[in-house]
Amino acid sequence: MREELFLDSALISRNHDGETLCGDFSQMFGTDTEPVFVLSDGMGSGVKANILATLTCTILGRLLEHGIPLAECVDTIAATLPVCRERHMAYATFTAMQISGDRAFLVEYDNPPAIVIRNGQVLKSSCNVRFVGDKEIHQRQFDIMPGDVIVLMSDGVTHSGIGRTNDDGWTTAEAGEFLIENGAAENCAAVTAAILDKKCARLSKDALDDDRTIAVMRFCQRTTVNLMMGPPENSKDDERMLKLFFAKKGQHVVCGGSTGTMVSRYLNKPIELVEGSGSERVPDMAKLEGVDLLTEGIITLKAALDLRERIKEKPELILELRESPEELLYKKLFLESSNVNIFFGTAANVAHKDIGISFEKKLEAIKKLYSELLAAGKTVKKEYF
């Protein structure tokens, strides 16, 4: 995959009602430049389906990750998957996507066809059909272009609403049109996944009669957010830190009152408090010409990290984000960036002693942010001053 492209990805998986485990399983394998994504749907639901899906996904993903030719990997999995005698279906279905260079390879077995959106339209690519034993394998390949969105899904998506709001479910063509109408080309992957999941829930009247998994991958140009929090331990390093910070391309986010004052002096611009922008949880944010976002420090950062945890538990919350300081900080770091540069000043803040915030807690929050950004697939660099 081209170095200038970033793979923005998101995954939502819902368990069948009454089940503690999802019968679908999906995972990313490979490297940043040659990723492999596999989604498998085990027959039925619950523990048995989860084991079948997990094994299928893991075996196929590891084979592809270790350079085994795609055709050989598919042949191996398809040949070893047993078929249920009663239902005449394989015990697990799968969709695999492999990126090699600028080319995407899609292989599908009994899952709904992946939706590829390009330039506001569903991309129609030729499909080759192969038979491995009695299993019908569909294969597609196409060149990756900036802005492409690829949506993989289990049949819990296309079965949405059966017996409740419709008789036949939802076709992938209908899902594709819905995604286009709801901004899949412009939205980040997490928002697109949440919008599609919400539509499925609405069709099914919030019932989960089947496991449902949605995986969204968006190939976009890289964007950088630079975050500064805290002045340097030695005030002699102020100018060096500031020069390095503003020399970086991309958006510039400043967290902390003392840090904001330091930046204001450097830019020779006044700080304007945005009164009423905060809440009981976080202080008001401010405006400063030359800075894209200026918030209070550790309290707002911790609130943004708490929001991150809530959204991981309930992905639909991403559709309710507004303009509070912690929500704006979350959006800058987790939704609007591919690369994040963290500039962390290690000076002790005397004012924090009165409210029980130690330097160790600030450092812990920065480390937590670093690990969460990495987990979100971002390229992250941090530097201490």
Phi, psi and omega in degrees: 000140182302143183297329183282352179265145178241133177268100177273117186231155178209149182222131172233128180229129181241136179280147169306141179309131177087357181254141179272341178240148178275138178280356172259154175214139180215152182200150175264135178235183175080209184238176179298325183271336179226070183284155175230130178236132181231135175235127180233145181237111179282147181295137181082215180209171177083205188299312183300313181296322180296318179296315180297316180293319181297315180296315181299311181298313185293314181298312182296317180296317181293321178299313179295320180299327182268016170085009176292133181308141185306313182300319180293320179298314181295317179300318181297311181294312183298323182287333184266342179290121177286161179247134179292127183293327182283313185266349183056039179232153176292154181288347176204140174256168180204155168229131178234136175235127179237132177254123178227115187065233177257018186244138177253137177241123180245131176232130185228135175228104174066005170270160174301144180301140176295147178259126178245121182249128179219130178052042176076013180222156174284124181286128177257108179245149182294145182242128175263134180251128177235153175245128173245103190066234178259014184260130181266115183253130178255133181231137177223153174211147181198160177283136177284134176238147176305134180096350178298140175237128179240127182241119175256150183204157170269173184286358172296338176281308184287342177270001183302128174091353181301127179080000180236303179241354178202169182260334190244002181085204188233122182283158177294332176296317178294320178296320179298315178297320178299316180297318179297314181296335184253025167078031180301329182289334183258329185285155172289165185300321182296321179291317179299315179298318181293322178296316179294319179296320179296320177298317178299318179296321180293317178298323184268006182054042177067010175271150176242086180278355179207156172296147181225124178231133178232126176236125181242132176233127183235126181263108187229164176293145181291142177227143185245138170240128178254124183246127175243132179218116177089138175288161177295158178298321178254121183300340178294342181268001183305306186294322179297316179297316182292320178297316179296319182297310184280348175284342180285137175287157177107193180279152181237120182243131181240128179241124176121139180295312180295321179294318178299320178297318178298317179293321179301317179295319182295317181276347184057045179230146181281153174267133179243115181290134176265089186295137179083003181279340180271198182204190175294337182276317187225150177291167176299152172266183183216172176243143178209120181301131182098354179238133183281331177205132179231114180233170167299167188273256193298322182296315180291321179297315179296324177294322177294321178291323175296320177297320177303316180295319180295321180290327175296324179283322181229087185303335181294342179296339181296337180279353182254007182295139180239226188236025177288161182304315182289328178290319177296320178295318177300314182297317179300314188280319189255339183249332188254004185236153166248330180236136178231125174254121182256123175250108185246115177275135188259016178293141176285139179258110183301324182297333182287342180297326183287340181245014172073025178256109182271164176299324180299324179291323176295316180296320178298320180294320179295319178296321177296316178300315180302313182291324179291322178295319176298317180296333179277002177089010181280155169269119190235135172233141176227147181221133181260143179233000000 
